[in-house]
Amino acid sequence: MFPSLQRRRGNGTVPDVTRDIEVAGKVLPLTIRQNERATRMTLRIEPGGRALKLTVPKGLPEREVSAFLTRHQGWLMTRLARFSGESELEHGGSILIRGVAHRIERTGRLRGLTEAVMIGDEAILRVGGAEEHLRRRIADYLKKEARGELERLVAVYAGRIGRRARSLSLKDTRSRWGSCSAEGDLSFSWRIAMAPPKVIAYLAAHEVAHLQEMNHGPSFWALCERLCPETSDAKHWLKRNGTMLHAIDFG
C-alpha cells in the first residue's frame, strides 16, 4: 500500500512521515502526523483532493495505521470521486462563473476575447485560441472577473468603515481564500470567481474587516456580518463546495 517512504521534519519534535497511497488506481501523497494530544486517528482530504493527511496518537503501531487506511478505502473512493472537475474543462464541458454553470464553447477563432453570453436560457463561455490554450484562457477570464468584482467590493466595504486597502493581489492558494497583512495588503484566490456573488461578497468583506480587526474575535465577525449580511450562508457554501473549486486543473 505504501510503495515509497520519506521523512520530513514537522512542526513538533516527532517527524512527519510522507508516503504514497493508492486509492482507486490513483496514487496520492499521504502525510502521517503524530500528535501527543490525539486520542484517535483523523483522516483529512487536502483542498483539491490531491493529498491526504492522517493525524494519529503518538506511538501508534504502524499495523493499526495500515488497518485504519484499509478500512477507509471505500470512504476515500467515494469522497475523492467528487474531485473530477478537471475533466470538464473542454469543448462541451462546463465551468462555474459566479455560481452559474456555463457550457464551454470553443469558437475556432485563433483570436478573439473569451466572453460569457446568454443564448436563450443557456449560459455559455465562448473561448477562442488554440485548443491547447483552452484551460489557460478560461483561467485568465476568471482572474479578470475576480479582480474586477473584488476591487469594486473592497472599495465599497473599506469606504464604509473608513479604511483603505494598500494593494490587492490575486493568487492560486490552497490553504486559504484570502489574507490581509498588517500593512493593509489584501490577497485573494482568483478561483472565488466561480462561487456565487454572495460568497465573493463575503470574502471581500472578510478581508476588509481585517483592516480594522486583525483577529477572528466577536468584534471581527460582527463587522463581517454588518458588511455582508449573508456571511453565514456564504461560509457554509465555501465549506461544502470550496474544495471542488480547488480540484479543477487549469494547468
PyMOL commands that set and color helices and strands:
alter all, ss='L'
color gray80, all
select helices_A, chain A and resi 47-49+62-71+73-80+85-88+131-160+190-194+197-209+218-227+231-247
alter helices_A, ss='H'
color red, helices_A
select strands_A, chain A and resi 5-8+16-23+26-35+42-45+52-57+94-97+100-106+115-119+122-127+167-171+178-180+185-189
alter strands_A, ss='S'
color yellow, strands_A
deselect
rebuild
show_as cartoon
